[in-house]
Amino acid sequence: MMEDSGFVDIRIGPPVDTFGGAKGEPNARRFEVFGYAFLGRKP
């Protein structure tokens, strides 16, 4: 999707626990849901 938007040199960061302490934390753990940072640049 980022490439389709014109971004290049795309990098994906490590998984981050974004649900710690949230109401849906048990479901996030069960389905191994994590957040990821994306970095790209537009030429």
Full PDB file with SEQRES, HELIX, SHEET, SSBOND, CRYST1, ORIGX, SCALE, CONECT and MASTER records, all heavy atoms in Angstrom:
SEQRES   1 A   43  MET MET GLU ASP SER GLY PHE VAL ASP ILE ARG ILE GLY          
SEQRES   2 A   43  PRO PRO VAL ASP THR PHE GLY GLY ALA LYS GLY GLU PRO          
SEQRES   3 A   43  ASN ALA ARG ARG PHE GLU VAL PHE GLY TYR ALA PHE LEU          
SEQRES   4 A   43  GLY ARG LYS PRO                                              
HELIX    1 AA1 GLU A   25  ARG A   30  1                                   6    
SHEET    1 AA1 2 VAL A   8  ILE A  12  0                                        
SHEET    2 AA1 2 PHE A  38  ARG A  41 -1                                        
CRYST1    1.000    1.000    1.000  90.00  90.00  90.00 P 1           1          
ORIGX1      1.000000  0.000000  0.000000        0.00000                         
ORIGX2      0.000000  1.000000  0.000000        0.00000                         
ORIGX3      0.000000  0.000000  1.000000        0.00000                         
SCALE1      1.000000  0.000000  0.000000        0.00000                         
SCALE2      0.000000  1.000000  0.000000        0.00000                         
SCALE3      0.000000  0.000000  1.000000        0.00000                         
ATOM      1  N   MET A   1       0.826  -1.172   0.000  1.00  0.00           N  
ATOM      2  CA  MET A   1       0.000   0.000   0.000  1.00  0.00           C  
ATOM      3  C   MET A   1       0.887   1.258   0.000  1.00  0.00           C  
ATOM      4  O   MET A   1       0.561   2.226  -0.661  1.00  0.00           O  
ATOM      5  CB  MET A   1      -0.921  -0.025   1.214  1.00  0.00           C  
ATOM      6  CG  MET A   1      -1.819   1.161   1.261  1.00  0.00           C  
ATOM      7  SD  MET A   1      -3.129   1.246   2.509  1.00  0.00           S  
ATOM      8  CE  MET A   1      -2.713   0.160   3.772  1.00  0.00           C  
ATOM      9  N   MET A   2       1.959   1.224   0.767  1.00  0.00           N  
ATOM     10  CA  MET A   2       2.836   2.406   0.788  1.00  0.00           C  
ATOM     11  C   MET A   2       3.502   2.618  -0.568  1.00  0.00           C  
ATOM     12  O   MET A   2       3.624   3.742  -1.031  1.00  0.00           O  
ATOM     13  CB  MET A   2       3.888   2.271   1.895  1.00  0.00           C  
ATOM     14  CG  MET A   2       3.308   2.422   3.287  1.00  0.00           C  
ATOM     15  SD  MET A   2       4.531   2.335   4.599  1.00  0.00           S  
ATOM     16  CE  MET A   2       5.412   3.876   4.362  1.00  0.00           C  
ATOM     17  N   GLU A   3       3.916   1.520  -1.185  1.00  0.00           N  
ATOM     18  CA  GLU A   3       4.514   1.640  -2.522  1.00  0.00           C  
ATOM     19  C   GLU A   3       3.509   2.196  -3.513  1.00  0.00           C  
ATOM     20  O   GLU A   3       3.855   3.012  -4.362  1.00  0.00           O  
ATOM     21  CB  GLU A   3       5.040   0.286  -2.986  1.00  0.00           C  
ATOM     22  CG  GLU A   3       6.266  -0.169  -2.225  1.00  0.00           C  
ATOM     23  CD  GLU A   3       6.653  -1.595  -2.555  1.00  0.00           C  
ATOM     24  OE1 GLU A   3       5.794  -2.378  -3.012  1.00  0.00           O  
ATOM     25  OE2 GLU A   3       7.832  -1.932  -2.339  1.00  0.00           O  
ATOM     26  N   ASP A   4       2.265   1.753  -3.411  1.00  0.00           N  
ATOM     27  CA  ASP A   4       1.221   2.258  -4.299  1.00  0.00           C  
ATOM     28  C   ASP A   4       0.978   3.753  -4.090  1.00  0.00           C  
ATOM     29  O   ASP A   4       0.469   4.428  -4.982  1.00  0.00           O  
ATOM     30  CB  ASP A   4      -0.091   1.506  -4.081  1.00  0.00           C  
ATOM     31  CG  ASP A   4      -0.014   0.058  -4.535  1.00  0.00           C  
ATOM     32  OD1 ASP A   4       0.902  -0.279  -5.326  1.00  0.00           O  
ATOM     33  OD2 ASP A   4      -0.847  -0.735  -4.092  1.00  0.00           O  
ATOM     34  N   SER A   5       1.338   4.261  -2.909  1.00  0.00           N  
ATOM     35  CA  SER A   5       1.181   5.694  -2.607  1.00  0.00           C  
ATOM     36  C   SER A   5       2.413   6.504  -2.979  1.00  0.00           C  
ATOM     37  O   SER A   5       2.470   7.700  -2.708  1.00  0.00           O  
ATOM     38  CB  SER A   5       0.900   5.878  -1.116  1.00  0.00           C  
ATOM     39  OG  SER A   5      -0.308   5.241  -0.779  1.00  0.00           O  
ATOM     40  N   GLY A   6       3.420   5.848  -3.564  1.00  0.00           N  
ATOM     41  CA  GLY A   6       4.601   6.558  -4.034  1.00  0.00           C  
ATOM     42  C   GLY A   6       5.784   6.567  -3.086  1.00  0.00           C  
ATOM     43  O   GLY A   6       6.788   7.231  -3.347  1.00  0.00           O  
ATOM     44  N   PHE A   7       5.712   5.836  -1.974  1.00  0.00           N  
ATOM     45  CA  PHE A   7       6.830   5.791  -1.040  1.00  0.00           C  
ATOM     46  C   PHE A   7       7.896   4.805  -1.511  1.00  0.00           C  
ATOM     47  O   PHE A   7       7.591   3.793  -2.134  1.00  0.00           O  
ATOM     48  CB  PHE A   7       6.352   5.384   0.355  1.00  0.00           C  
ATOM     49  CG  PHE A   7       5.601   6.461   1.079  1.00  0.00           C  
ATOM     50  CD1 PHE A   7       4.226   6.543   0.990  1.00  0.00           C  
ATOM     51  CD2 PHE A   7       6.266   7.405   1.834  1.00  0.00           C  
ATOM     52  CE1 PHE A   7       3.517   7.529   1.649  1.00  0.00           C  
ATOM     53  CE2 PHE A   7       5.577   8.400   2.504  1.00  0.00           C  
ATOM     54  CZ  PHE A   7       4.202   8.467   2.410  1.00  0.00           C  
ATOM     55  N   VAL A   8       9.145   5.103  -1.179  1.00  0.00           N  
ATOM     56  CA  VAL A   8      10.273   4.221  -1.491  1.00  0.00           C  
ATOM     57  C   VAL A   8      11.083   4.022  -0.210  1.00  0.00           C  
ATOM     58  O   VAL A   8      10.864   4.693   0.790  1.00  0.00           O  
ATOM     59  CB  VAL A   8      11.165   4.810  -2.610  1.00  0.00           C  
ATOM     60  CG1 VAL A   8      10.384   4.937  -3.908  1.00  0.00           C  
ATOM     61  CG2 VAL A   8      11.737   6.157  -2.216  1.00  0.00           C  
ATOM     62  N   ASP A   9      12.058   3.139  -0.265  1.00  0.00           N  
ATOM     63  CA  ASP A   9      12.918   2.835   0.889  1.00  0.00           C  
ATOM     64  C   ASP A   9      12.086   2.538   2.135  1.00  0.00           C  
ATOM     65  O   ASP A   9      12.347   3.042   3.223  1.00  0.00           O  
ATOM     66  CB  ASP A   9      13.884   3.994   1.179  1.00  0.00           C  
ATOM     67  CG  ASP A   9      14.841   4.251   0.021  1.00  0.00           C  
ATOM     68  OD1 ASP A   9      15.153   3.289  -0.709  1.00  0.00           O  
ATOM     69  OD2 ASP A   9      15.267   5.396  -0.143  1.00  0.00           O  
ATOM     70  N   ILE A  10      11.110   1.692   1.999  1.00  0.00           N  
ATOM     71  CA  ILE A  10      10.179   1.380   3.081  1.00  0.00           C  
ATOM     72  C   ILE A  10      10.826   0.412   4.065  1.00  0.00           C  
ATOM     73  O   ILE A  10      11.427  -0.577   3.672  1.00  0.00           O  
ATOM     74  CB  ILE A  10       8.881   0.785   2.507  1.00  0.00           C  
ATOM     75  CG1 ILE A  10       8.220   1.804   1.586  1.00  0.00           C  
ATOM     76  CG2 ILE A  10       7.942   0.348   3.621  1.00  0.00           C  
ATOM     77  CD1 ILE A  10       7.139   1.247   0.714  1.00  0.00           C  
ATOM     78  N   ARG A  11      10.692   0.727   5.331  1.00  0.00           N  
ATOM     79  CA  ARG A  11      11.204  -0.115   6.407  1.00  0.00           C  
ATOM     80  C   ARG A  11      10.068  -0.398   7.380  1.00  0.00           C  
ATOM     81  O   ARG A  11       9.235   0.463   7.629  1.00  0.00           O  
ATOM     82  CB  ARG A  11      12.328   0.586   7.166  1.00  0.00           C  
ATOM     83  CG  ARG A  11      13.506   0.983   6.305  1.00  0.00           C  
ATOM     84  CD  ARG A  11      14.344  -0.246   5.968  1.00  0.00           C  
ATOM     85  NE  ARG A  11      15.510   0.137   5.194  1.00  0.00           N  
ATOM     86  CZ  ARG A  11      15.646  -0.072   3.890  1.00  0.00           C  
ATOM     87  NH1 ARG A  11      14.681  -0.655   3.217  1.00  0.00           N  
ATOM     88  NH2 ARG A  11      16.733   0.283   3.260  1.00  0.00           N  
ATOM     89  N   ILE A  12      10.081  -1.603   7.933  1.00  0.00           N  
ATOM     90  CA  ILE A  12       9.090  -1.995   8.936  1.00  0.00           C  
ATOM     91  C   ILE A  12       9.825  -2.240  10.239  1.00  0.00           C  
ATOM     92  O   ILE A  12      10.797  -2.994  10.282  1.00  0.00           O  
ATOM     93  CB  ILE A  12       8.326  -3.257   8.505  1.00  0.00           C  
ATOM     94  CG1 ILE A  12       7.642  -3.018   7.161  1.00  0.00           C  
ATOM     95  CG2 ILE A  12       7.309  -3.659   9.566  1.00  0.00           C  
ATOM     96  CD1 ILE A  12       7.027  -4.255   6.542  1.00  0.00           C  
ATOM     97  N   GLY A  13       9.368  -1.601  11.312  1.00  0.00           N  
ATOM     98  CA  GLY A  13      10.012  -1.731  12.610  1.00  0.00           C  
ATOM     99  C   GLY A  13       9.646  -3.025  13.313  1.00  0.00           C  
ATOM    100  O   GLY A  13       8.838  -3.813  12.827  1.00  0.00           O  
ATOM    101  N   PRO A  14      10.219  -3.223  14.477  1.00  0.00           N  
ATOM    102  CA  PRO A  14       9.936  -4.442  15.244  1.00  0.00           C  
ATOM    103  C   PRO A  14       8.519  -4.414  15.812  1.00  0.00           C  
ATOM    104  O   PRO A  14       7.912  -3.354  15.936  1.00  0.00           O  
ATOM    105  CB  PRO A  14      10.970  -4.391  16.366  1.00  0.00           C  
ATOM    106  CG  PRO A  14      11.281  -2.937  16.532  1.00  0.00           C  
ATOM    107  CD  PRO A  14      11.154  -2.331  15.162  1.00  0.00           C  
ATOM    108  N   PRO A  15       7.998  -5.577  16.183  1.00  0.00           N  
ATOM    109  CA  PRO A  15       6.658  -5.618  16.779  1.00  0.00           C  
ATOM    110  C   PRO A  15       6.631  -4.892  18.123  1.00  0.00           C  
ATOM    111  O   PRO A  15       7.585  -4.966  18.893  1.00  0.00           O  
ATOM    112  CB  PRO A  15       6.370  -7.107  16.943  1.00  0.00           C  
ATOM    113  CG  PRO A  15       7.678  -7.783  16.880  1.00  0.00           C  
ATOM    114  CD  PRO A  15       8.593  -6.906  16.096  1.00  0.00           C  
ATOM    115  N   VAL A  16       5.529  -4.192  18.377  1.00  0.00           N  
ATOM    116  CA  VAL A  16       5.356  -3.438  19.617  1.00  0.00           C  
ATOM    117  C   VAL A  16       4.048  -3.861  20.275  1.00  0.00           C  
ATOM    118  O   VAL A  16       3.025  -3.998  19.601  1.00  0.00           O  
ATOM    119  CB  VAL A  16       5.331  -1.917  19.317  1.00  0.00           C  
ATOM    120  CG1 VAL A  16       5.095  -1.122  20.587  1.00  0.00           C  
ATOM    121  CG2 VAL A  16       6.606  -1.473  18.632  1.00  0.00           C  
ATOM    122  N   ASP A  17       4.087  -4.046  21.583  1.00  0.00           N  
ATOM    123  CA  ASP A  17       2.883  -4.403  22.321  1.00  0.00           C  
ATOM    124  C   ASP A  17       2.045  -3.143  22.507  1.00  0.00           C  
ATOM    125  O   ASP A  17       2.327  -2.324  23.373  1.00  0.00           O  
ATOM    126  CB  ASP A  17       3.250  -5.003  23.667  1.00  0.00           C  
ATOM    127  CG  ASP A  17       2.046  -5.349  24.510  1.00  0.00           C  
ATOM    128  OD1 ASP A  17       0.916  -5.303  23.992  1.00  0.00           O  
ATOM    129  OD2 ASP A  17       2.238  -5.666  25.692  1.00  0.00           O  
ATOM    130  N   THR A  18       1.040  -2.971  21.688  1.00  0.00           N  
ATOM    131  CA  THR A  18       0.195  -1.774  21.762  1.00  0.00           C  
ATOM    132  C   THR A  18      -1.080  -2.010  22.556  1.00  0.00           C  
ATOM    133  O   THR A  18      -1.860  -1.086  22.746  1.00  0.00           O  
ATOM    134  CB  THR A  18      -0.185  -1.292  20.351  1.00  0.00           C  
ATOM    135  OG1 THR A  18      -0.832  -2.364  19.662  1.00  0.00           O  
ATOM    136  CG2 THR A  18       1.037  -0.853  19.577  1.00  0.00           C  
ATOM    137  N   PHE A  19      -1.295  -3.240  23.025  1.00  0.00           N  
ATOM    138  CA  PHE A  19      -2.534  -3.556  23.737  1.00  0.00           C  
ATOM    139  C   PHE A  19      -2.324  -3.809  25.222  1.00  0.00           C  
ATOM    140  O   PHE A  19      -3.272  -4.131  25.935  1.00  0.00           O  
ATOM    141  CB  PHE A  19      -3.218  -4.776  23.113  1.00  0.00           C  
ATOM    142  CG  PHE A  19      -3.813  -4.491  21.778  1.00  0.00           C  
ATOM    143  CD1 PHE A  19      -3.106  -4.760  20.616  1.00  0.00           C  
ATOM    144  CD2 PHE A  19      -5.071  -3.938  21.668  1.00  0.00           C  
ATOM    145  CE1 PHE A  19      -3.654  -4.486  19.377  1.00  0.00           C  
ATOM    146  CE2 PHE A  19      -5.624  -3.659  20.434  1.00  0.00           C  
ATOM    147  CZ  PHE A  19      -4.909  -3.933  19.284  1.00  0.00           C  
ATOM    148  N   GLY A  20      -1.097  -3.678  25.717  1.00  0.00           N  
ATOM    149  CA  GLY A  20      -0.815  -3.916  27.131  1.00  0.00           C  
ATOM    150  C   GLY A  20      -1.682  -3.035  28.020  1.00  0.00           C  
ATOM    151  O   GLY A  20      -1.687  -1.822  27.880  1.00  0.00           O  
ATOM    152  N   GLY A  21      -2.445  -3.653  28.911  1.00  0.00           N  
ATOM    153  CA  GLY A  21      -3.314  -2.920  29.820  1.00  0.00           C  
ATOM    154  C   GLY A  21      -4.663  -2.517  29.238  1.00  0.00           C  
ATOM    155  O   GLY A  21      -5.493  -1.948  29.931  1.00  0.00           O  
ATOM    156  N   ALA A  22      -4.891  -2.805  27.967  1.00  0.00           N  
ATOM    157  CA  ALA A  22      -6.156  -2.442  27.318  1.00  0.00           C  
ATOM    158  C   ALA A  22      -7.213  -3.517  27.589  1.00  0.00           C  
ATOM    159  O   ALA A  22      -6.902  -4.658  27.912  1.00  0.00           O  
ATOM    160  CB  ALA A  22      -5.967  -2.275  25.819  1.00  0.00           C  
ATOM    161  N   LYS A  23      -8.461  -3.145  27.427  1.00  0.00           N  
ATOM    162  CA  LYS A  23      -9.569  -4.076  27.651  1.00  0.00           C  
ATOM    163  C   LYS A  23      -9.461  -5.314  26.748  1.00  0.00           C  
ATOM    164  O   LYS A  23      -9.786  -6.421  27.159  1.00  0.00           O  
ATOM    165  CB  LYS A  23     -10.892  -3.352  27.387  1.00  0.00           C  
ATOM    166  CG  LYS A  23     -12.112  -4.169  27.684  1.00  0.00           C  
ATOM    167  CD  LYS A  23     -13.379  -3.366  27.454  1.00  0.00           C  
ATOM    168  CE  LYS A  23     -14.614  -4.194  27.714  1.00  0.00           C  
ATOM    169  NZ  LYS A  23     -15.839  -3.431  27.470  1.00  0.00           N  
ATOM    170  N   GLY A  24      -8.987  -5.142  25.525  1.00  0.00           N  
ATOM    171  CA  GLY A  24      -8.887  -6.260  24.581  1.00  0.00           C  
ATOM    172  C   GLY A  24      -7.571  -7.001  24.632  1.00  0.00           C  
ATOM    173  O   GLY A  24      -7.278  -7.806  23.751  1.00  0.00           O  
ATOM    174  N   GLU A  25      -6.773  -6.770  25.670  1.00  0.00           N  
ATOM    175  CA  GLU A  25      -5.449  -7.412  25.748  1.00  0.00           C  
ATOM    176  C   GLU A  25      -5.504  -8.935  25.629  1.00  0.00           C  
ATOM    177  O   GLU A  25      -4.705  -9.512  24.885  1.00  0.00           O  
ATOM    178  CB  GLU A  25      -4.737  -7.000  27.028  1.00  0.00           C  
ATOM    179  CG  GLU A  25      -3.339  -7.575  27.128  1.00  0.00           C  
ATOM    180  CD  GLU A  25      -2.594  -7.110  28.370  1.00  0.00           C  
ATOM    181  OE1 GLU A  25      -3.175  -6.377  29.208  1.00  0.00           O  
ATOM    182  OE2 GLU A  25      -1.426  -7.479  28.501  1.00  0.00           O  
ATOM    183  N   PRO A  26      -6.428  -9.635  26.310  1.00  0.00           N  
ATOM    184  CA  PRO A  26      -6.455 -11.103  26.170  1.00  0.00           C  
ATOM    185  C   PRO A  26      -6.662 -11.556  24.720  1.00  0.00           C  
ATOM    186  O   PRO A  26      -6.050 -12.520  24.275  1.00  0.00           O  
ATOM    187  CB  PRO A  26      -7.627 -11.533  27.060  1.00  0.00           C  
ATOM    188  CG  PRO A  26      -7.758 -10.435  28.074  1.00  0.00           C  
ATOM    189  CD  PRO A  26      -7.402  -9.180  27.327  1.00  0.00           C  
ATOM    190  N   ASN A  27      -7.521 -10.875  23.986  1.00  0.00           N  
ATOM    191  CA  ASN A  27      -7.736 -11.241  22.580  1.00  0.00           C  
ATOM    192  C   ASN A  27      -6.495 -10.958  21.753  1.00  0.00           C  
ATOM    193  O   ASN A  27      -6.135 -11.724  20.855  1.00  0.00           O  
ATOM    194  CB  ASN A  27      -8.926 -10.489  22.001  1.00  0.00           C  
ATOM    195  CG  ASN A  27     -10.239 -10.982  22.556  1.00  0.00           C  
ATOM    196  OD1 ASN A  27     -10.378 -12.147  22.908  1.00  0.00           O  
ATOM    197  ND2 ASN A  27     -11.202 -10.097  22.656  1.00  0.00           N  
ATOM    198  N   ALA A  28      -5.833  -9.841  22.029  1.00  0.00           N  
ATOM    199  CA  ALA A  28      -4.610  -9.502  21.294  1.00  0.00           C  
ATOM    200  C   ALA A  28      -3.551 -10.572  21.535  1.00  0.00           C  
ATOM    201  O   ALA A  28      -2.839 -10.966  20.615  1.00  0.00           O  
ATOM    202  CB  ALA A  28      -4.098  -8.127  21.718  1.00  0.00           C  
ATOM    203  N   ARG A  29      -3.446 -11.052  22.759  1.00  0.00           N  
ATOM    204  CA  ARG A  29      -2.473 -12.112  23.082  1.00  0.00           C  
ATOM    205  C   ARG A  29      -2.837 -13.404  22.354  1.00  0.00           C  
ATOM    206  O   ARG A  29      -1.982 -14.078  21.804  1.00  0.00           O  
ATOM    207  CB  ARG A  29      -2.443 -12.384  24.582  1.00  0.00           C  
ATOM    208  CG  ARG A  29      -2.001 -11.251  25.417  1.00  0.00           C  
ATOM    209  CD  ARG A  29      -0.479 -11.076  25.392  1.00  0.00           C  
ATOM    210  NE  ARG A  29      -0.167  -9.819  26.035  1.00  0.00           N  
ATOM    211  CZ  ARG A  29       0.017  -8.687  25.381  1.00  0.00           C  
ATOM    212  NH1 ARG A  29      -0.049  -8.649  24.074  1.00  0.00           N  
ATOM    213  NH2 ARG A  29       0.289  -7.573  26.018  1.00  0.00           N  
ATOM    214  N   ARG A  30      -4.108 -13.731  22.377  1.00  0.00           N  
ATOM    215  CA  ARG A  30      -4.555 -14.987  21.758  1.00  0.00           C  
ATOM    216  C   ARG A  30      -4.246 -15.010  20.263  1.00  0.00           C  
ATOM    217  O   ARG A  30      -3.870 -16.031  19.710  1.00  0.00           O  
ATOM    218  CB  ARG A  30      -6.059 -15.176  21.988  1.00  0.00           C  
ATOM    219  CG  ARG A  30      -6.570 -16.517  21.540  1.00  0.00           C  
ATOM    220  CD  ARG A  30      -8.034 -16.753  21.887  1.00  0.00           C  
ATOM    221  NE  ARG A  30      -8.340 -16.383  23.261  1.00  0.00           N  
ATOM    222  CZ  ARG A  30      -9.305 -15.521  23.612  1.00  0.00           C  
ATOM    223  NH1 ARG A  30     -10.061 -14.962  22.696  1.00  0.00           N  
ATOM    224  NH2 ARG A  30      -9.527 -15.245  24.873  1.00  0.00           N  
ATOM    225  N   PHE A  31      -4.415 -13.875  19.598  1.00  0.00           N  
ATOM    226  CA  PHE A  31      -4.213 -13.822  18.150  1.00  0.00           C  
ATOM    227  C   PHE A  31      -2.870 -13.202  17.757  1.00  0.00           C  
ATOM    228  O   PHE A  31      -2.629 -12.923  16.590  1.00  0.00           O  
ATOM    229  CB  PHE A  31      -5.363 -13.042  17.503  1.00  0.00           C  
ATOM    230  CG  PHE A  31      -6.679 -13.745  17.645  1.00  0.00           C  
ATOM    231  CD1 PHE A  31      -7.626 -13.303  18.549  1.00  0.00           C  
ATOM    232  CD2 PHE A  31      -6.965 -14.868  16.884  1.00  0.00           C  
ATOM    233  CE1 PHE A  31      -8.843 -13.955  18.693  1.00  0.00           C  
ATOM    234  CE2 PHE A  31      -8.170 -15.530  17.009  1.00  0.00           C  
ATOM    235  CZ  PHE A  31      -9.118 -15.074  17.916  1.00  0.00           C  
ATOM    236  N   GLU A  32      -2.002 -12.982  18.756  1.00  0.00           N  
ATOM    237  CA  GLU A  32      -0.655 -12.450  18.526  1.00  0.00           C  
ATOM    238  C   GLU A  32      -0.690 -11.155  17.713  1.00  0.00           C  
ATOM    239  O   GLU A  32      -0.017 -11.009  16.694  1.00  0.00           O  
ATOM    240  CB  GLU A  32       0.229 -13.495  17.861  1.00  0.00           C  
ATOM    241  CG  GLU A  32       0.409 -14.734  18.714  1.00  0.00           C  
ATOM    242  CD  GLU A  32       1.310 -15.770  18.094  1.00  0.00           C  
ATOM    243  OE1 GLU A  32       1.916 -15.508  17.039  1.00  0.00           O  
ATOM    244  OE2 GLU A  32       1.400 -16.868  18.668  1.00  0.00           O  
ATOM    245  N   VAL A  33      -1.507 -10.200  18.174  1.00  0.00           N  
ATOM    246  CA  VAL A  33      -1.652  -8.909  17.501  1.00  0.00           C  
ATOM    247  C   VAL A  33      -0.614  -7.933  18.047  1.00  0.00           C  
ATOM    248  O   VAL A  33      -0.496  -7.756  19.258  1.00  0.00           O  
ATOM    249  CB  VAL A  33      -3.071  -8.331  17.714  1.00  0.00           C  
ATOM    250  CG1 VAL A  33      -3.186  -6.952  17.110  1.00  0.00           C  
ATOM    251  CG2 VAL A  33      -4.115  -9.273  17.138  1.00  0.00           C  
ATOM    252  N   PHE A  34       0.134  -7.308  17.166  1.00  0.00           N  
ATOM    253  CA  PHE A  34       1.143  -6.321  17.530  1.00  0.00           C  
ATOM    254  C   PHE A  34       1.017  -5.112  16.623  1.00  0.00           C  
ATOM    255  O   PHE A  34       0.446  -5.196  15.532  1.00  0.00           O  
ATOM    256  CB  PHE A  34       2.560  -6.898  17.389  1.00  0.00           C  
ATOM    257  CG  PHE A  34       2.832  -8.046  18.319  1.00  0.00           C  
ATOM    258  CD1 PHE A  34       2.701  -9.347  17.901  1.00  0.00           C  
ATOM    259  CD2 PHE A  34       3.213  -7.815  19.627  1.00  0.00           C  
ATOM    260  CE1 PHE A  34       2.946 -10.404  18.757  1.00  0.00           C  
ATOM    261  CE2 PHE A  34       3.466  -8.862  20.494  1.00  0.00           C  
ATOM    262  CZ  PHE A  34       3.324 -10.172  20.052  1.00  0.00           C  
ATOM    263  N   GLY A  35       1.572  -4.010  17.057  1.00  0.00           N  
ATOM    264  CA  GLY A  35       1.647  -2.815  16.215  1.00  0.00           C  
ATOM    265  C   GLY A  35       3.038  -2.749  15.596  1.00  0.00           C  
ATOM    266  O   GLY A  35       4.009  -3.265  16.159  1.00  0.00           O  
ATOM    267  N   TYR A  36       3.135  -2.137  14.428  1.00  0.00           N  
ATOM    268  CA  TYR A  36       4.421  -2.004  13.738  1.00  0.00           C  
ATOM    269  C   TYR A  36       4.551  -0.569  13.231  1.00  0.00           C  
ATOM    270  O   TYR A  36       3.580   0.005  12.720  1.00  0.00           O  
ATOM    271  CB  TYR A  36       4.497  -2.951  12.530  1.00  0.00           C  
ATOM    272  CG  TYR A  36       4.528  -4.402  12.917  1.00  0.00           C  
ATOM    273  CD1 TYR A  36       3.367  -5.112  13.137  1.00  0.00           C  
ATOM    274  CD2 TYR A  36       5.749  -5.058  13.077  1.00  0.00           C  
ATOM    275  CE1 TYR A  36       3.392  -6.445  13.492  1.00  0.00           C  
ATOM    276  CE2 TYR A  36       5.787  -6.390  13.429  1.00  0.00           C  
ATOM    277  CZ  TYR A  36       4.609  -7.085  13.639  1.00  0.00           C  
ATOM    278  OH  TYR A  36       4.640  -8.396  14.002  1.00  0.00           O  
ATOM    279  N   ALA A  37       5.730  -0.031  13.367  1.00  0.00           N  
ATOM    280  CA  ALA A  37       6.015   1.288  12.799  1.00  0.00           C  
ATOM    281  C   ALA A  37       6.485   1.115  11.366  1.00  0.00           C  
ATOM    282  O   ALA A  37       7.210   0.165  11.048  1.00  0.00           O  
ATOM    283  CB  ALA A  37       7.095   1.986  13.617  1.00  0.00           C  
ATOM    284  N   PHE A  38       6.037   1.999  10.486  1.00  0.00           N  
ATOM    285  CA  PHE A  38       6.470   1.983   9.096  1.00  0.00           C  
ATOM    286  C   PHE A  38       7.184   3.281   8.797  1.00  0.00           C  
ATOM    287  O   PHE A  38       6.767   4.342   9.251  1.00  0.00           O  
ATOM    288  CB  PHE A  38       5.258   1.844   8.158  1.00  0.00           C  
ATOM    289  CG  PHE A  38       4.581   0.519   8.243  1.00  0.00           C  
ATOM    290  CD1 PHE A  38       3.600   0.286   9.189  1.00  0.00           C  
ATOM    291  CD2 PHE A  38       4.927  -0.490   7.370  1.00  0.00           C  
ATOM    292  CE1 PHE A  38       2.971  -0.943   9.280  1.00  0.00           C  
ATOM    293  CE2 PHE A  38       4.301  -1.723   7.447  1.00  0.00           C  
ATOM    294  CZ  PHE A  38       3.325  -1.946   8.394  1.00  0.00           C  
ATOM    295  N   LEU A  39       8.244   3.192   8.025  1.00  0.00           N  
ATOM    296  CA  LEU A  39       8.998   4.372   7.629  1.00  0.00           C  
ATOM    297  C   LEU A  39       9.234   4.291   6.129  1.00  0.00           C  
ATOM    298  O   LEU A  39       9.597   3.242   5.603  1.00  0.00           O  
ATOM    299  CB  LEU A  39      10.333   4.422   8.365  1.00  0.00           C  
ATOM    300  CG  LEU A  39      11.262   5.558   8.023  1.00  0.00           C  
ATOM    301  CD1 LEU A  39      10.647   6.889   8.477  1.00  0.00           C  
ATOM    302  CD2 LEU A  39      12.612   5.360   8.680  1.00  0.00           C  
ATOM    303  N   GLY A  40       9.009   5.367   5.447  1.00  0.00           N  
ATOM    304  CA  GLY A  40       9.255   5.442   4.010  1.00  0.00           C  
ATOM    305  C   GLY A  40       9.478   6.884   3.624  1.00  0.00           C  
ATOM    306  O   GLY A  40       9.223   7.797   4.407  1.00  0.00           O  
ATOM    307  N   ARG A  41       9.968   7.089   2.447  1.00  0.00           N  
ATOM    308  CA  ARG A  41      10.158   8.465   1.987  1.00  0.00           C  
ATOM    309  C   ARG A  41       9.583   8.620   0.593  1.00  0.00           C  
ATOM    310  O   ARG A  41       9.502   7.663  -0.168  1.00  0.00           O  
ATOM    311  CB  ARG A  41      11.624   8.869   2.022  1.00  0.00           C  
ATOM    312  CG  ARG A  41      12.484   8.188   1.012  1.00  0.00           C  
ATOM    313  CD  ARG A  41      13.917   8.710   1.040  1.00  0.00           C  
ATOM    314  NE  ARG A  41      14.693   8.006   0.040  1.00  0.00           N  
ATOM    315  CZ  ARG A  41      14.765   8.356  -1.228  1.00  0.00           C  
ATOM    316  NH1 ARG A  41      14.137   9.414  -1.675  1.00  0.00           N  
ATOM    317  NH2 ARG A  41      15.466   7.639  -2.092  1.00  0.00           N  
ATOM    318  N   LYS A  42       9.156   9.815   0.304  1.00  0.00           N  
ATOM    319  CA  LYS A  42       8.651  10.142  -1.026  1.00  0.00           C  
ATOM    320  C   LYS A  42       9.760  10.817  -1.819  1.00  0.00           C  
ATOM    321  O   LYS A  42      10.325  11.788  -1.355  1.00  0.00           O  
ATOM    322  CB  LYS A  42       7.431  11.055  -0.938  1.00  0.00           C  
ATOM    323  CG  LYS A  42       6.155  10.302  -0.693  1.00  0.00           C  
ATOM    324  CD  LYS A  42       5.036  10.967  -1.406  1.00  0.00           C  
ATOM    325  CE  LYS A  42       3.830  10.058  -1.405  1.00  0.00           C  
ATOM    326  NZ  LYS A  42       2.738  10.619  -2.123  1.00  0.00           N  
ATOM    327  N   PRO A  43      10.079  10.279  -2.968  1.00  0.00           N  
ATOM    328  CA  PRO A  43      11.163  10.875  -3.757  1.00  0.00           C  
ATOM    329  C   PRO A  43      10.788  12.245  -4.311  1.00  0.00           C  
ATOM    330  O   PRO A  43       9.653  12.609  -4.414  1.00  0.00           O  
ATOM    331  CB  PRO A  43      11.378   9.877  -4.884  1.00  0.00           C  
ATOM    332  CG  PRO A  43      10.212   8.979  -4.893  1.00  0.00           C  
ATOM    333  CD  PRO A  43       9.498   9.132  -3.598  1.00  0.00           C  
TER     334      PRO A  43                                                      
MASTER        0    0    0    1    2    0    0    6  333    1    0    4          
END                                                                             
